[in-house]
Amino acid sequence: VVVMHGYLDDPQYARLYEAASYYVNASRCEGLCLPLMEFMACGKPAIAPNHTAMKDYIDDSVAFIVRSSEELTIWPQDTR
């Protein structure tokens, strides 16, 4: 995990995308997720939940889709 602060120009973003192995999106309330789309446009695989607007443009051919639930669960007894 790399944490970056501050402004990144286009060449810095390109280097960041190139260095990444995949993009993880754990958002629960995402609309159009521009970073997810940018990483996929660079040919990087995504890991994202199967809800909100993301399910309109990701599937098993471009992402590892994580099943998600609105229900509360308790770990480790409930492994939904």
Backbone as a ProteinNet text record, in pm:
[ID]
protein_1_A
[PRIMARY]
VVVMHGYLDDPQYARLYEAASYYVNASRCEGLCLPLMEFMACGKPAIAPNHTAMKDYIDDSVAFIVRSSEELTIWPQDTR
[TERTIARY]
85	0	89.1	60.5	133.6	34.4	66.6	-17.8	52.5	-16.6	41.7	-43.4	23.4	-46.9	-7.4	-98.6	-66.8	-113.7	-77.1	-118.6	-30.1	-91	-17	-48.7	54.5	29.6	10.1	-21.7	-53	60.3	186.2	293.5	307.6	285.3	291.8	178.2	57.6	-54	-22.3	34.9	67.6	166.6	267.1	363.8	296.9	206.1	133.5	49.5	-23.7	-106.6	-20.3	92.9	181	240.3	269.4	329.6	229.2	101.5	-1.8	-26.9	-53.5	-89.1	-238.2	-318.8	-463.8	-520.4	-648	-716.5	-825.2	-829.7	-931.1	-1025.8	-1154.7	-1255.9	-1346.1	-1347.9	-1429.5	-1546.3	-1579.2	-1685.3	-1821.1	-1900.5	-2036.3	-2139.8	-2104.2	-2201.7	-2140.9	-2085	-2016	-2110.1	-2099.8	-2171.5	-2079.5	-2045.8	-1950.8	-1810.8	-1741.6	-1610.3	-1500.6	-1460.9	-1360.5	-1226.5	-1171.7	-1045.2	-1054	-1164.2	-1182.3	-1179.4	-1250	-1253.9	-1116.8	-1041.9	-908.6	-813.8	-816.4	-729.5	-766.7	-894.7	-937.2	-896	-901	-859.1	-709.6	-632.6	-488.3	-459.6	-563.4	-545.6	-518.4	-544.1	-522.1	-650.3	-640.5	-760.9	-811.8	-939.8	-1003.2	-1060	-1069.3	-1139.8	-1245.7	-1372.2	-1479.7	-1605.3	-1690.1	-1815.7	-1916.5	-2016.7	-2116.8	-2242.1	-2225.5	-2341.3	-2315	-2410.3	-2411.2	-2387.1	-2344	-2328.6	-2215.7	-2123.6	-2011.3	-2057.6	-2167.8	-2213.5	-2260.5	-2278.8	-2318.3	-2202	-2078	-1965.7	-1852.4	-1873.8	-1774.9	-1843.3	-1766.2	-1812	-1688.4	-1706.6	-1596	-1484.3	-1510.5	-1406.2	-1307.8	-1343.2	-1255.5	-1226.1	-1289.8	-1272.7	-1295.5	-1239.2	-1272	-1385.4	-1503.6	-1621.3	-1643.5	-1654.3	-1672.9	-1820.4	-1876.4	-2016.5	-2030.8	-2131.2	-2152.8	-2298.1	-2321.6	-2455.6	-2483.8	-2606.9	-2649.2	-2672.2	-2683.6	-2711.4	-2587	-2607.6	-2498.1	-2460.6	-2333.1	-2286.8	-2191.1	-2172	-2081	-1973.8	-1849.6	-1739.9	-1686.9	-1637.8	-1626.4	-1745.8	-1844.9	-1957.6	-2038.7	-2053	-2132.7	-2038.9	-2011.1	-1911.8	-1973.2	-2087.5	-2146.8	-2053.3
-116.7	0	122.3	212.2	337.8	450.3	538.4	653.9	776.5	850.4	970.1	1089.6	1197.7	1320.5	1428.6	1519.5	1631.5	1610.6	1703.8	1706.3	1615	1539	1457.9	1508.4	1534.6	1574.4	1448.2	1465.9	1351.3	1248.3	1290	1189.2	1112.5	1179.3	1110.8	1009.7	1047.2	952.2	831.5	856.9	746.7	650.1	702.1	615.9	538.4	603.5	536.5	422	447.5	343.2	228.1	259.9	156.6	70.7	131.1	58	-30.2	0.7	-73.5	-210	-308.6	-441.7	-452.1	-382.8	-383.3	-266.3	-240.6	-132.3	-193.3	-154	-203	-89	-113.2	-15	-78.9	-22	-76.2	15	105.2	201.6	133.7	182.9	131.8	216.8	336.5	428.8	501.5	428.7	490.7	507.6	620.9	643	602.4	695.7	671.6	681.4	571.9	567.7	592.6	718.7	755.8	684.5	676.8	603.8	458	391.5	253.3	246	336	336.4	369	461	496	376.5	304.6	188.1	81.1	57.5	-42.5	0	130.4	180.1	157.5	149.7	122.2	-27.4	-108.2	-252.5	-318.5	-247.4	-302.8	-367.2	-484.2	-546.9	-470.9	-482.3	-415.1	-519.3	-480.6	-558.7	-465	-501.1	-408.5	-484.3	-420.5	-484	-483.1	-569.2	-582.7	-500.9	-377	-292.5	-151	-66.2	72.5	77.9	190.6	208.8	124.8	79.6	0.8	-126.2	-183.3	-308.3	-286.5	-160.2	-131.3	-142	-131.7	-135.1	-229.1	-312.7	-416.8	-553	-651.4	-789.9	-878	-1007.9	-1100.2	-1090.9	-1029.7	-1020.8	-907.2	-810.9	-695.8	-672.9	-750	-724.8	-852.2	-851.1	-952.4	-892.6	-944.9	-887.1	-954.5	-872.5	-920.3	-912.3	-1025	-1025	-939.6	-857.2	-771.2	-781.6	-738.4	-746.3	-622	-579.9	-467.3	-511.6	-643.8	-696	-692.6	-666.3	-672.5	-818	-844.1	-979.6	-976.8	-1091.4	-1104.5	-1204.9	-1165.5	-1255.5	-1317.7	-1437	-1533.9	-1628.4	-1611.7	-1704.5	-1699.8	-1583	-1568	-1526.4	-1614.8	-1587.1	-1540.7	-1474.8	-1426.5	-1335.8
0	0	0	-90.6	-98.8	-74.3	18.2	45.5	-10.2	-94.3	-154.7	-117	-89.8	-55.3	-154.8	-178	-264.9	-407.2	-492.2	-632.2	-715.8	-805.3	-901.3	-1040.8	-1120.6	-1258.8	-1343.9	-1470.9	-1557.5	-1566.1	-1583.9	-1587.4	-1455.3	-1343.2	-1214	-1201	-1246.6	-1246.2	-1334	-1450.6	-1541.4	-1476.1	-1406.4	-1337.4	-1224	-1153.3	-1045.1	-1100	-1208.1	-1268.2	-1318.8	-1380.4	-1433.9	-1322	-1208.4	-1096.4	-1022.9	-1035.6	-962.8	-1027.2	-943.5	-993.2	-1020.3	-941.1	-955.3	-876.9	-895.3	-825.8	-737.7	-612.5	-519.1	-487.1	-504.4	-467.4	-362.9	-244.8	-135.6	-101.7	-191.7	-165.7	-151.6	-61.5	-41.9	-115.5	-156.5	-216.9	-335.6	-428.7	-541	-658.6	-722.5	-847	-960.7	-1044.1	-1151.5	-1092.1	-1082.2	-1015.9	-1119.1	-1132.7	-1232	-1211.2	-1088.4	-1072.8	-1118.2	-1088.9	-1133.5	-1285.6	-1350.9	-1497	-1556.2	-1492.9	-1541.7	-1532.6	-1420.6	-1406.6	-1508.2	-1528.8	-1626.9	-1767.7	-1797.7	-1928.5	-1951.3	-1843.5	-1852	-1856.4	-1858.9	-1865.3	-1731.8	-1623.4	-1489.7	-1439.9	-1378.4	-1324	-1201.9	-1178.8	-1065.4	-970.3	-845.7	-744.5	-689.9	-709.5	-674.2	-633.7	-553.5	-513.4	-627.7	-616.7	-723.8	-694.6	-655.7	-629.4	-680	-666.3	-713.4	-863	-914	-1058.1	-1116.5	-1033.3	-1084.8	-1154.1	-1109.4	-1171	-1314.6	-1355.6	-1492.9	-1591.2	-1543.4	-1636.6	-1596.2	-1495.6	-1466.2	-1470.2	-1509.6	-1503	-1485.6	-1489.7	-1465.1	-1568.7	-1683	-1785.3	-1759.3	-1675.2	-1649.6	-1502.5	-1414.8	-1271.5	-1191.1	-1072.8	-973.9	-892.2	-909.8	-845.7	-711.3	-608.7	-472.5	-438.4	-401.1	-360.3	-235.4	-233.2	-116.9	-73.3	46.3	102.7	184.8	183.3	266	410.1	430.6	563.8	651.5	777.9	872.9	895.8	908	935.7	1053.8	1111.1	1223.7	1184.4	1192.9	1160.3	1286.8	1291.1	1183.4	1175.4	1260.6	1262.4	1132.6	1073.3	952.5	840.3	747.8	643.4	511.7	517.6	392.2	319.8
[MASK]
++++++++++++++++++++++++++++++++++++++++++++++++++++++++++++++++++++++++++++++++

